[in-house]
Each structure stands twice: as structure tokens, then as C-alpha cells.
Amino acid sequence: MTRRFSVAALLLLGLCRAQDLATRLDQQVRAYVERQRFNGSVLVARDGKVLLSKGYGMANAEWGVPNTPKAKFRLGSITKQFTAMVVLMLEQQGKLKVEDPVSKYLPDAPAAWGKVTIHHLLTHTSGIPSFTSFPDYVKTMTLPSPAAETLKRFRDKPLEFEPGSRFRYSNSGYVLLGYLIEKITGRSYEDLVEKWIFGPLGMKDTGYDHPERILKNRASGYSNAGKAMANAPYLDMTIPHAAGALYSTTEDLLVWDQALYTEKLLPAKVLERMFTPFKDNYAYGWTVRTESNRKVIGHGGGINGFSTMIVRIPQDRLFAAALSNLETRDAGRIANELARLALGEKVDAKLPD
């Protein structure tokens, strides 16, 4: 009887602690929501077990439809890790090598790209300027521009530095990767990520975003206009392509996270390359840094109407994601704070301005 009581007491204590942690995690997110700095969904898990999965605010403010864990958000640059995965899968198939120069697959590449390799594109060290920083970008973002057309925007621009010598984030590099993927395989980027990643992993709520299609549980994107939300400016989704055109849910991203601990997609040794930083803590579609003697792997995304962040701490099998359909940069801060709280660290309840 005593032993049974002790086991029951331990289970109850564990349940109470889990509930207390879930409450604390929820409070941290609500602090942002109350200050109109977050509107979306979060998920925190450890060892694959969900600690908090919840939606906040509205998926569609005009119709009063609330966000839930099933809401689909544009990922922005979180897309890049899926692009990197496809590149490494192609390498495993013998169809390319990351050390190959871009010109091997693009015979008409500009002379300036002669030393640019696929590795440089993956690590943002190519020197190719990011077209999203060009002065005319906002004026052209409503116009359809498949990858081949987008390449024309930056192919004749001078490199910003010698390839491999520096890090500078470049959306151009990842659109170019998407173009190379399609050229090498003869298939669309959308088809490859679906057939090679989302389908095999059962990520049924993830895909390439086409605004004209009816997409169940799609969250509308908003920007802040003073203290009120406003519909975000339109962006034609042919433009971000392999640099930022995917959508997903927090639940599907947990599936992705768990798959990265396995060899379902790639052998462990190859996956390790994906998480090995080259310059400025950037690896292949991921940032990798060390905090409190822990490796912290993550990536954020920002695209019209959306802000996103995914954080992985492999040592503790910890995962945190924050997907927001409000165009603020707080999703990254929230995901990192939730990860720290889940590890038992203290986080200041008072938000920075």
C-alpha cells in the first residue's frame, strides 16, 4: 500500500510541476499578446512530449477567427532549412556536391560568380547581394517573378566580397539554390519538398503557399499600424521561392524537429554537416550557437504579415516554436524565452521596449 501511495504521489507531483510549467510558459506569451506584440501559435516540447501548444489572438481578425495549433502560417526564412535538406539529399544521390561551383550547373553564370560554390550559397558567404534589400524591391513585390526571373534582378550586380571570406545574409543565394535544384532535377522545388520531406514525414499541414488556393486554417498576415493591426502588404509568393515561400503549423514543425534526430531523411553524419557552422554561427539553413554550454540551433523568418522562430536544443531534446501572423520581431524572442523557461532558467517577466 505504501509503495503504491508513493508512486501515485510522485505521479501527482510530476503532473503538478508540468501544469505549473505550462502556466508559466503561457504567462510569458500572454505578456506579449497583451502588449499587442504577438498574435499566433506556440509549441514547446521536450523529448517529443508537448509542454505547451496554444494559439493566441486571431487567425483572421476581420471574421474573429482565433488562432489554434492547427493554424497555418507563412514561415519566411525557416524555409531555408528545408532547402538545405533537399540540397544534401541531392548530394547523397550523387547529383551534386556542395563544393561544386555554381557555374557547373549554370553555364551562363556571370563571370563574377566563378568562385561561388553551393556551399557559399548555403552559408550566406557567396557575396551575392540580397535582392530583398534593393531600393525597388517594395515596388516589385506584387509582381509574379519565378526564380529564373528573380535571378535577373541580381545576376549582374557586383559581388559584395570575395566568396567565402565573409557572412552576409542573402535571400538571393537561396533563390539561386532553388533554381539550381529545379534545373538539376527537372522538377519544381514545391514538388521536391513535398515528395522528399513533407510526405515521408507525414507533415500534412506544410507546403508551398499559393494565396489563390483555398487553404484550410490559413492565418491572415497583419502588420502594426500604430496600435492597431492592418492587413499586410501583398507579396507574390513566386518571389520568395526556396528562400521563404513555405507555410506550416507548430505541430508539423515538431514532427520535423523529431525527424532530425533520426535517419529518416539523411544519415547522421550528413545531418551533422547541416548543423556545422561556417561563419558567424551560420550552418546550412540554421544558426548554431552555444549558450550555457548547450548547443542552440535555430532560425527565424520574417515575411509580409508574419514573424517566425524555431529553436532546438539537442542536448535536452528541447523544441520551441513561435509562429506569428503579426509583423513584429518578437517571435524570435518568445521562442528563445520559452526554451529557457522549459530548461528551468529564469526569464525576466518584464518585457523590453
Buried (B, 14 or more C-beta within 10 A) or exposed (E): EEEEEEEEEEEEEEEEEEEEBBEBBBEBBEBBBEEBBBBBBBBBBBEEEBBBBBBBBBBBBEEEBEBBBBBBBBBBBBBBBBBBBBBBBBBEEEEBEBEBBBBBBBEEBBEBBEBBBBBBBBBBBBBBBBBBEBEEBEEBBEEEBBBEEBBEBBBEBEBEEEBBEBBBBBBBBBBBBBBBBBEBBEEBBBEBBBEBBBEEBEBEBBBBBEEEEEBEBBBBBBBBEEEEBEBBEEBBBBBBBBBBBBBBBBBBBBBBBBBBEEEEBBEEEBBEBBBEBBBBBBBBBBBBEEEEEBEBBBBBBBBBBBBBBBBBBBEEBBBBBBBBBBBBEBBBBBBBBBBBBBBEEEBEEEBEE
